[in-house]
Amino acid sequence: MASVDADSAMVSTSLIVLTSPMAPAELLGRGKHGNLYKVICDNRTVLAVKRIEDWTVSPYEFKLRMQRLDQGRHPNVLPAIAFYCSRKEKLLVYEYLQNGSLFRLLHVTHMGVRFEWGSRLNIAATIAMALAFMHQELQEDGIAHGNLKSSNILLSKNLEACISENGLMAEKENQSIPNNITGPRSVTNVTNPFKADIQIRCDTSTATDRKAGSEQ
Ligand SMILES: Nc1ncnc2c1ncn2[C@@H]1O[C@H](COP(=O)(O)OP(=O)(O)OP(=O)(O)O)[C@@H](O)[C@H]1O
């Protein structure tokens, strides 16, 4: 993973391009950890760049965490390609995956094409295995995903499910899950960050989905 560390003046050309005001950027969303932009570099490389907000971790700790995350790779976990870190700014760069997310599959109709239950179960099994692997790899560091939800499960070029934004939640946030989480089946007062990953909001159980399931 390439890094640009403002303090030690390590420089990566691609990130200079990326952070320059000349690179066209489209706002994709305002998420829990900051804004996500689609950035096109050199008219061909398409990237997703997270501009992290409100994470008071030091640049040194941030860099350590990114390096640690980079060591525990799994084919169904989207790795960061690069990161930039200074006292004022933290950026994370991912490949832009153009096939959308599990959220879209579940909630946006695709010209009447149904999202079959077999495919849903395949995705659930893939994500469970990837998550179990990541938990094992990063257990000693206490790094969990911490924000697993259907918009953070993307579809790769081969339409394989891929967990994105792994490990972006600060430990403090990880350790206590508020009681007011929306959606069914949330576990409250979680003290273990790894348990927090398992309390995925079950947005697969919408009324429409239940109806579709009962038809099979
Ligand atoms: N690497 C990526 N490639 C393509 N689309 C992405 C990528 N990462 C995220 N997205 C999509 O971009 C949109 C905005 O993402 P963002 O992370 O800002 O929102 P979020 O997932 O709702 O919030 P958060 O994860 O910060 O709580 C979502 O629809 C998400 O599925």
The ligand as an SDF file (V2000), in Angstrom:
LIG
                    3D

 31 33  0  0  0  0  0  0  0  0999 V2000
  -14.8700    1.5520   -3.2130 N   0  0  0  0  0  0  0  0  0  0  0  0
  -16.1040    1.8850   -3.5740 C   0  0  0  0  0  0  0  0  0  0  0  0
  -16.4730    1.8040   -4.8660 N   0  0  0  0  0  0  0  0  0  0  0  0
  -17.7270    2.1410   -5.2530 C   0  0  0  0  0  0  0  0  0  0  0  0
  -18.6980    2.5410   -4.4130 N   0  0  0  0  0  0  0  0  0  0  0  0
  -18.3970    2.6290   -3.1090 C   0  0  0  0  0  0  0  0  0  0  0  0
  -17.0940    2.3090   -2.6150 C   0  0  0  0  0  0  0  0  0  0  0  0
  -17.0980    2.4600   -1.2690 N   0  0  0  0  0  0  0  0  0  0  0  0
  -18.3390    2.8570   -0.9380 C   0  0  0  0  0  0  0  0  0  0  0  0
  -19.1220    2.9750   -2.0330 N   0  0  0  0  0  0  0  0  0  0  0  0
  -20.5300    3.3950   -2.0860 C   0  0  0  0  0  0  0  0  0  0  0  0
  -20.5820    4.8220   -1.9910 O   0  0  0  0  0  0  0  0  0  0  0  0
  -21.7080    5.2420   -1.2300 C   0  0  0  0  0  0  0  0  0  0  0  0
  -21.2720    6.1910   -0.1300 C   0  0  0  0  0  0  0  0  0  0  0  0
  -20.4100    5.4950    0.7510 O   0  0  0  0  0  0  0  0  0  0  0  0
  -20.1310    6.0190    2.2250 P   0  0  0  0  0  0  0  0  0  0  0  0
  -19.0750    5.1560    2.8090 O   0  0  0  0  0  0  0  0  0  0  0  0
  -19.9080    7.4830    2.2090 O   0  0  0  0  0  0  0  0  0  0  0  0
  -21.5420    5.7950    2.9030 O   0  0  0  0  0  0  0  0  0  0  0  0
  -22.0270    4.7290    3.9080 P   0  0  0  0  0  0  0  0  0  0  0  0
  -21.5100    3.3580    3.5610 O   0  0  0  0  0  0  0  0  0  0  0  0
  -23.5050    4.8820    3.9880 O   0  0  0  0  0  0  0  0  0  0  0  0
  -21.4110    5.2850    5.2440 O   0  0  0  0  0  0  0  0  0  0  0  0
  -20.2680    4.7940    6.2530 P   0  0  0  0  0  0  0  0  0  0  0  0
  -19.6810    3.5060    5.7330 O   0  0  0  0  0  0  0  0  0  0  0  0
  -19.2470    5.8810    6.3130 O   0  0  0  0  0  0  0  0  0  0  0  0
  -21.0280    4.6480    7.5260 O   0  0  0  0  0  0  0  0  0  0  0  0
  -22.3740    3.9620   -0.7150 C   0  0  0  0  0  0  0  0  0  0  0  0
  -23.4610    3.6870   -1.5410 O   0  0  0  0  0  0  0  0  0  0  0  0
  -21.3250    2.8770   -0.8910 C   0  0  0  0  0  0  0  0  0  0  0  0
  -21.9170    1.6170   -1.1830 O   0  0  0  0  0  0  0  0  0  0  0  0
  1  2  1  0
  2  3  1  0
  2  7  2  0
  3  4  2  0
  4  5  1  0
  5  6  2  0
  6  7  1  0
  6 10  1  0
  7  8  1  0
  8  9  2  0
  9 10  1  0
 10 11  1  0
 11 12  1  0
 11 30  1  0
 12 13  1  0
 13 14  1  0
 13 28  1  0
 14 15  1  0
 15 16  1  0
 16 17  2  0
 16 18  1  0
 16 19  1  0
 19 20  1  0
 20 21  2  0
 20 22  1  0
 20 23  1  0
 23 24  1  0
 24 25  2  0
 24 26  1  0
 24 27  1  0
 28 29  1  0
 28 30  1  0
 30 31  1  0
M  END
$$$$
